[in-house]
Amino acid sequence: MLSEVVRISVALVTWVTLLVMMGACTPRVEVTAPEKPITINLNVKIDHEIRVKVDKELDQVLSNESGLF
């Protein structure tokens, strides 16, 4: 009977010790805002091409031969 109590006590102490050790090993991550603002310098070159499709009739009106311009 006494050995049963000792065995349960040892098991209880072991579990409590393991739980305390696992609690102490929990990883902790902290994220804080920087004190200075973040500056990002970008050098971006943008090239684009615009294609205009004009109806043939309108193309004739806008042509050099029409005398409009």
PDB file of N, CA, C and O in Angstrom:
ATOM      1  N   MET A   1       0.823  -1.188   0.000  1.00  0.00           N
ATOM      2  CA  MET A   1       0.000   0.000   0.000  1.00  0.00           C
ATOM      3  C   MET A   1       0.869   1.253   0.000  1.00  0.00           C
ATOM      4  O   MET A   1       0.611   2.203  -0.740  1.00  0.00           O
ATOM      5  N   LEU A   2       1.899   1.241   0.839  1.00  0.00           N
ATOM      6  CA  LEU A   2       2.798   2.390   0.928  1.00  0.00           C
ATOM      7  C   LEU A   2       3.565   2.571  -0.381  1.00  0.00           C
ATOM      8  O   LEU A   2       3.760   3.694  -0.846  1.00  0.00           O
ATOM      9  N   SER A   3       3.992   1.466  -0.962  1.00  0.00           N
ATOM     10  CA  SER A   3       4.730   1.568  -2.225  1.00  0.00           C
ATOM     11  C   SER A   3       3.823   2.116  -3.341  1.00  0.00           C
ATOM     12  O   SER A   3       4.291   2.814  -4.241  1.00  0.00           O
ATOM     13  N   GLU A   4       2.547   1.800  -3.272  1.00  0.00           N
ATOM     14  CA  GLU A   4       1.598   2.332  -4.255  1.00  0.00           C
ATOM     15  C   GLU A   4       1.482   3.853  -4.126  1.00  0.00           C
ATOM     16  O   GLU A   4       1.430   4.557  -5.134  1.00  0.00           O
ATOM     17  N   VAL A   5       1.443   4.353  -2.909  1.00  0.00           N
ATOM     18  CA  VAL A   5       1.363   5.798  -2.667  1.00  0.00           C
ATOM     19  C   VAL A   5       2.644   6.474  -3.135  1.00  0.00           C
ATOM     20  O   VAL A   5       2.605   7.551  -3.730  1.00  0.00           O
ATOM     21  N   VAL A   6       3.783   5.835  -2.864  1.00  0.00           N
ATOM     22  CA  VAL A   6       5.072   6.403  -3.281  1.00  0.00           C
ATOM     23  C   VAL A   6       5.140   6.436  -4.801  1.00  0.00           C
ATOM     24  O   VAL A   6       5.603   7.418  -5.381  1.00  0.00           O
ATOM     25  N   ARG A   7       4.683   5.371  -5.450  1.00  0.00           N
ATOM     26  CA  ARG A   7       4.717   5.311  -6.916  1.00  0.00           C
ATOM     27  C   ARG A   7       3.827   6.387  -7.539  1.00  0.00           C
ATOM     28  O   ARG A   7       4.214   7.027  -8.516  1.00  0.00           O
ATOM     29  N   ILE A   8       2.656   6.580  -6.981  1.00  0.00           N
ATOM     30  CA  ILE A   8       1.749   7.623  -7.499  1.00  0.00           C
ATOM     31  C   ILE A   8       2.330   9.009  -7.247  1.00  0.00           C
ATOM     32  O   ILE A   8       2.210   9.898  -8.091  1.00  0.00           O
ATOM     33  N   SER A   9       2.957   9.194  -6.095  1.00  0.00           N
ATOM     34  CA  SER A   9       3.569  10.493  -5.784  1.00  0.00           C
ATOM     35  C   SER A   9       4.715  10.801  -6.735  1.00  0.00           C
ATOM     36  O   SER A   9       4.842  11.925  -7.222  1.00  0.00           O
ATOM     37  N   VAL A  10       5.543   9.807  -6.995  1.00  0.00           N
ATOM     38  CA  VAL A  10       6.659  10.009  -7.914  1.00  0.00           C
ATOM     39  C   VAL A  10       6.133  10.325  -9.317  1.00  0.00           C
ATOM     40  O   VAL A  10       6.659  11.198 -10.007  1.00  0.00           O
ATOM     41  N   ALA A  11       5.102   9.613  -9.718  1.00  0.00           N
ATOM     42  CA  ALA A  11       4.529   9.873 -11.037  1.00  0.00           C
ATOM     43  C   ALA A  11       3.943  11.279 -11.109  1.00  0.00           C
ATOM     44  O   ALA A  11       4.094  11.969 -12.117  1.00  0.00           O
ATOM     45  N   LEU A  12       3.281  11.697 -10.045  1.00  0.00           N
ATOM     46  CA  LEU A  12       2.689  13.037 -10.008  1.00  0.00           C
ATOM     47  C   LEU A  12       3.768  14.116 -10.060  1.00  0.00           C
ATOM     48  O   LEU A  12       3.645  15.092 -10.799  1.00  0.00           O
ATOM     49  N   VAL A  13       4.810  13.934  -9.281  1.00  0.00           N
ATOM     50  CA  VAL A  13       5.914  14.894  -9.269  1.00  0.00           C
ATOM     51  C   VAL A  13       6.590  14.941 -10.651  1.00  0.00           C
ATOM     52  O   VAL A  13       6.957  16.009 -11.142  1.00  0.00           O
ATOM     53  N   THR A  14       6.741  13.783 -11.248  1.00  0.00           N
ATOM     54  CA  THR A  14       7.354  13.727 -12.580  1.00  0.00           C
ATOM     55  C   THR A  14       6.513  14.489 -13.594  1.00  0.00           C
ATOM     56  O   THR A  14       7.051  15.266 -14.382  1.00  0.00           O
ATOM     57  N   TRP A  15       5.201  14.277 -13.586  1.00  0.00           N
ATOM     58  CA  TRP A  15       4.322  14.986 -14.524  1.00  0.00           C
ATOM     59  C   TRP A  15       4.328  16.491 -14.286  1.00  0.00           C
ATOM     60  O   TRP A  15       4.362  17.276 -15.234  1.00  0.00           O
ATOM     61  N   VAL A  16       4.295  16.887 -13.028  1.00  0.00           N
ATOM     62  CA  VAL A  16       4.317  18.325 -12.728  1.00  0.00           C
ATOM     63  C   VAL A  16       5.631  18.932 -13.202  1.00  0.00           C
ATOM     64  O   VAL A  16       5.645  20.020 -13.779  1.00  0.00           O
ATOM     65  N   THR A  17       6.737  18.229 -12.957  1.00  0.00           N
ATOM     66  CA  THR A  17       8.041  18.718 -13.407  1.00  0.00           C
ATOM     67  C   THR A  17       8.087  18.840 -14.928  1.00  0.00           C
ATOM     68  O   THR A  17       8.589  19.832 -15.458  1.00  0.00           O
ATOM     69  N   LEU A  18       7.565  17.839 -15.628  1.00  0.00           N
ATOM     70  CA  LEU A  18       7.542  17.896 -17.097  1.00  0.00           C
ATOM     71  C   LEU A  18       6.677  19.050 -17.598  1.00  0.00           C
ATOM     72  O   LEU A  18       7.047  19.741 -18.548  1.00  0.00           O
ATOM     73  N   LEU A  19       5.529  19.257 -16.960  1.00  0.00           N
ATOM     74  CA  LEU A  19       4.665  20.359 -17.382  1.00  0.00           C
ATOM     75  C   LEU A  19       5.332  21.707 -17.163  1.00  0.00           C
ATOM     76  O   LEU A  19       5.221  22.598 -18.005  1.00  0.00           O
ATOM     77  N   VAL A  20       6.026  21.865 -16.036  1.00  0.00           N
ATOM     78  CA  VAL A  20       6.728  23.132 -15.765  1.00  0.00           C
ATOM     79  C   VAL A  20       7.849  23.335 -16.781  1.00  0.00           C
ATOM     80  O   VAL A  20       8.052  24.442 -17.277  1.00  0.00           O
ATOM     81  N   MET A  21       8.576  22.258 -17.087  1.00  0.00           N
ATOM     82  CA  MET A  21       9.674  22.362 -18.053  1.00  0.00           C
ATOM     83  C   MET A  21       9.143  22.678 -19.450  1.00  0.00           C
ATOM     84  O   MET A  21       9.758  23.457 -20.178  1.00  0.00           O
ATOM     85  N   MET A  22       8.022  22.092 -19.831  1.00  0.00           N
ATOM     86  CA  MET A  22       7.447  22.371 -21.146  1.00  0.00           C
ATOM     87  C   MET A  22       6.934  23.805 -21.219  1.00  0.00           C
ATOM     88  O   MET A  22       7.029  24.442 -22.268  1.00  0.00           O
ATOM     89  N   GLY A  23       6.400  24.310 -20.136  1.00  0.00           N
ATOM     90  CA  GLY A  23       5.946  25.696 -20.097  1.00  0.00           C
ATOM     91  C   GLY A  23       7.098  26.661 -20.215  1.00  0.00           C
ATOM     92  O   GLY A  23       6.947  27.730 -20.806  1.00  0.00           O
ATOM     93  N   ALA A  24       8.230  26.317 -19.677  1.00  0.00           N
ATOM     94  CA  ALA A  24       9.405  27.186 -19.736  1.00  0.00           C
ATOM     95  C   ALA A  24      10.033  27.173 -21.116  1.00  0.00           C
ATOM     96  O   ALA A  24      10.735  28.119 -21.471  1.00  0.00           O
ATOM     97  N   CYS A  25       9.808  26.144 -21.900  1.00  0.00           N
ATOM     98  CA  CYS A  25      10.419  26.029 -23.218  1.00  0.00           C
ATOM     99  C   CYS A  25       9.516  26.522 -24.345  1.00  0.00           C
ATOM    100  O   CYS A  25       9.846  26.334 -25.516  1.00  0.00           O
ATOM    101  N   THR A  26       8.417  27.131 -24.027  1.00  0.00           N
ATOM    102  CA  THR A  26       7.522  27.624 -25.056  1.00  0.00           C
ATOM    103  C   THR A  26       8.186  28.790 -25.790  1.00  0.00           C
ATOM    104  O   THR A  26       8.606  29.753 -25.150  1.00  0.00           O
ATOM    105  N   PRO A  27       8.290  28.721 -27.118  1.00  0.00           N
ATOM    106  CA  PRO A  27       8.942  29.813 -27.849  1.00  0.00           C
ATOM    107  C   PRO A  27       8.098  31.082 -27.799  1.00  0.00           C
ATOM    108  O   PRO A  27       6.868  31.033 -27.794  1.00  0.00           O
ATOM    109  N   ARG A  28       8.782  32.206 -27.762  1.00  0.00           N
ATOM    110  CA  ARG A  28       8.089  33.490 -27.702  1.00  0.00           C
ATOM    111  C   ARG A  28       8.659  34.385 -28.794  1.00  0.00           C
ATOM    112  O   ARG A  28       9.872  34.558 -28.906  1.00  0.00           O
ATOM    113  N   VAL A  29       7.765  34.948 -29.594  1.00  0.00           N
ATOM    114  CA  VAL A  29       8.180  35.817 -30.688  1.00  0.00           C
ATOM    115  C   VAL A  29       7.542  37.178 -30.461  1.00  0.00           C
ATOM    116  O   VAL A  29       6.333  37.288 -30.254  1.00  0.00           O
ATOM    117  N   GLU A  30       8.368  38.204 -30.502  1.00  0.00           N
ATOM    118  CA  GLU A  30       7.858  39.563 -30.345  1.00  0.00           C
ATOM    119  C   GLU A  30       8.102  40.343 -31.623  1.00  0.00           C
ATOM    120  O   GLU A  30       9.179  40.272 -32.215  1.00  0.00           O
ATOM    121  N   VAL A  31       7.099  41.080 -32.035  1.00  0.00           N
ATOM    122  CA  VAL A  31       7.231  41.931 -33.215  1.00  0.00           C
ATOM    123  C   VAL A  31       6.971  43.358 -32.762  1.00  0.00           C
ATOM    124  O   VAL A  31       5.914  43.663 -32.211  1.00  0.00           O
ATOM    125  N   THR A  32       7.944  44.231 -32.999  1.00  0.00           N
ATOM    126  CA  THR A  32       7.784  45.633 -32.615  1.00  0.00           C
ATOM    127  C   THR A  32       8.004  46.510 -33.835  1.00  0.00           C
ATOM    128  O   THR A  32       8.738  46.150 -34.755  1.00  0.00           O
ATOM    129  N   ALA A  33       7.369  47.644 -33.824  1.00  0.00           N
ATOM    130  CA  ALA A  33       7.536  48.597 -34.919  1.00  0.00           C
ATOM    131  C   ALA A  33       8.888  49.283 -34.777  1.00  0.00           C
ATOM    132  O   ALA A  33       9.336  49.546 -33.661  1.00  0.00           O
ATOM    133  N   PRO A  34       9.545  49.577 -35.909  1.00  0.00           N
ATOM    134  CA  PRO A  34      10.838  50.250 -35.827  1.00  0.00           C
ATOM    135  C   PRO A  34      10.653  51.690 -35.372  1.00  0.00           C
ATOM    136  O   PRO A  34       9.595  52.285 -35.576  1.00  0.00           O
ATOM    137  N   GLU A  35      11.691  52.244 -34.756  1.00  0.00           N
ATOM    138  CA  GLU A  35      11.616  53.627 -34.286  1.00  0.00           C
ATOM    139  C   GLU A  35      11.702  54.612 -35.447  1.00  0.00           C
ATOM    140  O   GLU A  35      11.049  55.655 -35.422  1.00  0.00           O
ATOM    141  N   LYS A  36      12.496  54.293 -36.456  1.00  0.00           N
ATOM    142  CA  LYS A  36      12.636  55.171 -37.618  1.00  0.00           C
ATOM    143  C   LYS A  36      11.734  54.657 -38.743  1.00  0.00           C
ATOM    144  O   LYS A  36      11.489  53.455 -38.845  1.00  0.00           O
ATOM    145  N   PRO A  37      11.242  55.572 -39.587  1.00  0.00           N
ATOM    146  CA  PRO A  37      10.411  55.117 -40.706  1.00  0.00           C
ATOM    147  C   PRO A  37      11.235  54.308 -41.709  1.00  0.00           C
ATOM    148  O   PRO A  37      12.444  54.500 -41.840  1.00  0.00           O
ATOM    149  N   ILE A  38      10.585  53.440 -42.384  1.00  0.00           N
ATOM    150  CA  ILE A  38      11.242  52.608 -43.389  1.00  0.00           C
ATOM    151  C   ILE A  38      11.254  53.377 -44.710  1.00  0.00           C
ATOM    152  O   ILE A  38      10.216  53.858 -45.166  1.00  0.00           O
ATOM    153  N   THR A  39      12.426  53.487 -45.317  1.00  0.00           N
ATOM    154  CA  THR A  39      12.573  54.187 -46.592  1.00  0.00           C
ATOM    155  C   THR A  39      12.902  53.164 -47.665  1.00  0.00           C
ATOM    156  O   THR A  39      13.820  52.357 -47.522  1.00  0.00           O
ATOM    157  N   ILE A  40      12.130  53.218 -48.747  1.00  0.00           N
ATOM    158  CA  ILE A  40      12.359  52.302 -49.857  1.00  0.00           C
ATOM    159  C   ILE A  40      12.635  53.146 -51.097  1.00  0.00           C
ATOM    160  O   ILE A  40      11.799  53.949 -51.511  1.00  0.00           O
ATOM    161  N   ASN A  41      13.801  52.959 -51.679  1.00  0.00           N
ATOM    162  CA  ASN A  41      14.161  53.659 -52.909  1.00  0.00           C
ATOM    163  C   ASN A  41      14.021  52.692 -54.075  1.00  0.00           C
ATOM    164  O   ASN A  41      14.626  51.621 -54.090  1.00  0.00           O
ATOM    165  N   LEU A  42      13.223  53.085 -55.037  1.00  0.00           N
ATOM    166  CA  LEU A  42      13.012  52.238 -56.198  1.00  0.00           C
ATOM    167  C   LEU A  42      13.373  53.010 -57.467  1.00  0.00           C
ATOM    168  O   LEU A  42      12.984  54.166 -57.627  1.00  0.00           O
ATOM    169  N   ASN A  43      14.093  52.389 -58.336  1.00  0.00           N
ATOM    170  CA  ASN A  43      14.337  52.934 -59.661  1.00  0.00           C
ATOM    171  C   ASN A  43      13.557  52.064 -60.640  1.00  0.00           C
ATOM    172  O   ASN A  43      13.916  50.919 -60.915  1.00  0.00           O
ATOM    173  N   VAL A  44      12.483  52.643 -61.153  1.00  0.00           N
ATOM    174  CA  VAL A  44      11.590  51.873 -62.008  1.00  0.00           C
ATOM    175  C   VAL A  44      11.504  52.554 -63.361  1.00  0.00           C
ATOM    176  O   VAL A  44      11.281  53.762 -63.443  1.00  0.00           O
ATOM    177  N   LYS A  45      11.678  51.795 -64.398  1.00  0.00           N
ATOM    178  CA  LYS A  45      11.537  52.312 -65.744  1.00  0.00           C
ATOM    179  C   LYS A  45      10.306  51.655 -66.359  1.00  0.00           C
ATOM    180  O   LYS A  45      10.185  50.432 -66.421  1.00  0.00           O
ATOM    181  N   ILE A  46       9.415  52.502 -66.803  1.00  0.00           N
ATOM    182  CA  ILE A  46       8.170  51.984 -67.383  1.00  0.00           C
ATOM    183  C   ILE A  46       8.136  52.353 -68.855  1.00  0.00           C
ATOM    184  O   ILE A  46       8.183  53.532 -69.207  1.00  0.00           O
ATOM    185  N   ASP A  47       8.057  51.371 -69.693  1.00  0.00           N
ATOM    186  CA  ASP A  47       7.885  51.570 -71.126  1.00  0.00           C
ATOM    187  C   ASP A  47       6.519  51.028 -71.506  1.00  0.00           C
ATOM    188  O   ASP A  47       6.103  49.960 -71.057  1.00  0.00           O
ATOM    189  N   HIS A  48       5.840  51.784 -72.336  1.00  0.00           N
ATOM    190  CA  HIS A  48       4.555  51.280 -72.803  1.00  0.00           C
ATOM    191  C   HIS A  48       4.346  51.706 -74.250  1.00  0.00           C
ATOM    192  O   HIS A  48       4.968  52.644 -74.748  1.00  0.00           O
ATOM    193  N   GLU A  49       3.491  51.015 -74.870  1.00  0.00           N
ATOM    194  CA  GLU A  49       3.200  51.268 -76.270  1.00  0.00           C
ATOM    195  C   GLU A  49       1.693  51.329 -76.427  1.00  0.00           C
ATOM    196  O   GLU A  49       0.961  50.455 -75.961  1.00  0.00           O
ATOM    197  N   ILE A  50       1.250  52.377 -77.090  1.00  0.00           N
ATOM    198  CA  ILE A  50      -0.186  52.535 -77.311  1.00  0.00           C
ATOM    199  C   ILE A  50      -0.453  52.389 -78.798  1.00  0.00           C
ATOM    200  O   ILE A  50       0.159  53.070 -79.621  1.00  0.00           O
ATOM    201  N   ARG A  51      -1.339  51.525 -79.124  1.00  0.00           N
ATOM    202  CA  ARG A  51      -1.730  51.322 -80.519  1.00  0.00           C
ATOM    203  C   ARG A  51      -3.159  51.804 -80.682  1.00  0.00           C
ATOM    204  O   ARG A  51      -4.065  51.433 -79.935  1.00  0.00           O
ATOM    205  N   VAL A  52      -3.318  52.641 -81.687  1.00  0.00           N
ATOM    206  CA  VAL A  52      -4.634  53.169 -81.966  1.00  0.00           C
ATOM    207  C   VAL A  52      -5.067  52.622 -83.314  1.00  0.00           C
ATOM    208  O   VAL A  52      -4.372  52.761 -84.320  1.00  0.00           O
ATOM    209  N   LYS A  53      -6.194  52.019 -83.303  1.00  0.00           N
ATOM    210  CA  LYS A  53      -6.730  51.479 -84.541  1.00  0.00           C
ATOM    211  C   LYS A  53      -7.832  52.423 -85.015  1.00  0.00           C
ATOM    212  O   LYS A  53      -8.819  52.660 -84.319  1.00  0.00           O
ATOM    213  N   VAL A  54      -7.636  52.943 -86.198  1.00  0.00           N
ATOM    214  CA  VAL A  54      -8.577  53.917 -86.746  1.00  0.00           C
ATOM    215  C   VAL A  54      -9.274  53.290 -87.936  1.00  0.00           C
ATOM    216  O   VAL A  54      -8.681  52.561 -88.731  1.00  0.00           O
ATOM    217  N   ASP A  55     -10.509  53.593 -88.022  1.00  0.00           N
ATOM    218  CA  ASP A  55     -11.284  53.095 -89.156  1.00  0.00           C
ATOM    219  C   ASP A  55     -10.708  53.666 -90.454  1.00  0.00           C
ATOM    220  O   ASP A  55     -10.183  54.780 -90.461  1.00  0.00           O
ATOM    221  N   LYS A  56     -10.800  52.929 -91.524  1.00  0.00           N
ATOM    222  CA  LYS A  56     -10.199  53.351 -92.792  1.00  0.00           C
ATOM    223  C   LYS A  56     -10.750  54.698 -93.244  1.00  0.00           C
ATOM    224  O   LYS A  56     -10.010  55.539 -93.754  1.00  0.00           O
ATOM    225  N   GLU A  57     -12.022  54.894 -93.061  1.00  0.00           N
ATOM    226  CA  GLU A  57     -12.642  56.141 -93.487  1.00  0.00           C
ATOM    227  C   GLU A  57     -12.093  57.326 -92.690  1.00  0.00           C
ATOM    228  O   GLU A  57     -11.811  58.384 -93.252  1.00  0.00           O
ATOM    229  N   LEU A  58     -11.945  57.141 -91.392  1.00  0.00           N
ATOM    230  CA  LEU A  58     -11.380  58.186 -90.540  1.00  0.00           C
ATOM    231  C   LEU A  58      -9.898  58.369 -90.841  1.00  0.00           C
ATOM    232  O   LEU A  58      -9.377  59.481 -90.749  1.00  0.00           O
ATOM    233  N   ASP A  59      -9.227  57.298 -91.196  1.00  0.00           N
ATOM    234  CA  ASP A  59      -7.818  57.390 -91.550  1.00  0.00           C
ATOM    235  C   ASP A  59      -7.642  58.268 -92.789  1.00  0.00           C
ATOM    236  O   ASP A  59      -6.677  59.028 -92.873  1.00  0.00           O
ATOM    237  N   GLN A  60      -8.548  58.172 -93.736  1.00  0.00           N
ATOM    238  CA  GLN A  60      -8.478  59.013 -94.936  1.00  0.00           C
ATOM    239  C   GLN A  60      -8.731  60.482 -94.589  1.00  0.00           C
ATOM    240  O   GLN A  60      -8.112  61.372 -95.172  1.00  0.00           O
ATOM    241  N   VAL A  61      -9.632  60.735 -93.649  1.00  0.00           N
ATOM    242  CA  VAL A  61      -9.921  62.114 -93.250  1.00  0.00           C
ATOM    243  C   VAL A  61      -8.701  62.738 -92.571  1.00  0.00           C
ATOM    244  O   VAL A  61      -8.386  63.911 -92.775  1.00  0.00           O
ATOM    245  N   LEU A  62      -8.032  61.933 -91.768  1.00  0.00           N
ATOM    246  CA  LEU A  62      -6.884  62.449 -91.016  1.00  0.00           C
ATOM    247  C   LEU A  62      -5.590  62.395 -91.814  1.00  0.00           C
ATOM    248  O   LEU A  62      -4.560  62.859 -91.325  1.00  0.00           O
ATOM    249  N   SER A  63      -5.605  61.857 -93.003  1.00  0.00           N
ATOM    250  CA  SER A  63      -4.375  61.725 -93.780  1.00  0.00           C
ATOM    251  C   SER A  63      -3.875  63.094 -94.229  1.00  0.00           C
ATOM    252  O   SER A  63      -4.606  64.084 -94.192  1.00  0.00           O
ATOM    253  N   ASN A  64      -2.646  63.127 -94.642  1.00  0.00           N
ATOM    254  CA  ASN A  64      -2.042  64.387 -95.089  1.00  0.00           C
ATOM    255  C   ASN A  64      -2.673  64.894 -96.378  1.00  0.00           C
ATOM    256  O   ASN A  64      -2.699  66.101 -96.619  1.00  0.00           O
ATOM    257  N   GLU A  65      -3.158  64.030 -97.172  1.00  0.00           N
ATOM    258  CA  GLU A  65      -3.728  64.413 -98.457  1.00  0.00           C
ATOM    259  C   GLU A  65      -5.093  65.081 -98.328  1.00  0.00           C
ATOM    260  O   GLU A  65      -5.558  65.715 -99.275  1.00  0.00           O
ATOM    261  N   SER A  66      -5.734  64.952 -97.183  1.00  0.00           N
ATOM    262  CA  SER A  66      -7.081  65.504 -97.044  1.00  0.00           C
ATOM    263  C   SER A  66      -7.060  67.020 -96.887  1.00  0.00           C
ATOM    264  O   SER A  66      -8.068  67.677 -97.149  1.00  0.00           O
ATOM    265  N   GLY A  67      -5.940  67.584 -96.467  1.00  0.00           N
ATOM    266  CA  GLY A  67      -5.863  69.020 -96.298  1.00  0.00           C
ATOM    267  C   GLY A  67      -6.449  69.508 -94.986  1.00  0.00           C
ATOM    268  O   GLY A  67      -6.558  70.715 -94.768  1.00  0.00           O
ATOM    269  N   LEU A  68      -6.821  68.608 -94.128  1.00  0.00           N
ATOM    270  CA  LEU A  68      -7.386  68.980 -92.833  1.00  0.00           C
ATOM    271  C   LEU A  68      -6.336  69.636 -91.933  1.00  0.00           C
ATOM    272  O   LEU A  68      -6.643  70.585 -91.211  1.00  0.00           O
ATOM    273  N   PHE A  69      -5.140  69.150 -91.973  1.00  0.00           N
ATOM    274  CA  PHE A  69      -4.072  69.717 -91.132  1.00  0.00           C
ATOM    275  C   PHE A  69      -3.133  70.525 -91.950  1.00  0.00           C
ATOM    276  O   PHE A  69      -2.172  71.080 -91.418  1.00  0.00           O
TER     277      PHE A  69
END
